[in-house]
């Protein structure tokens, strides 16, 4: 267990955590906004989401 604690204290590991956080937080915000918009479109714009793009492939399937 002690070797994991040593790794956690290194600057390289801390830099890796910072890089991960810089990716995960914006990605989560974008995904949450997209998913919210998708749900709103499914509830409000049923005609648009159900319109066919190509042989039964709908806008809803494309966005999902």
Buried (B, 14 or more C-beta within 10 A) or exposed (E): EEEEEEEEEEEEEEEEEEEEEEEEEEEEEEEEEEEEEBEEBBEEEEEEBEEEEEEEEBBBEEEE
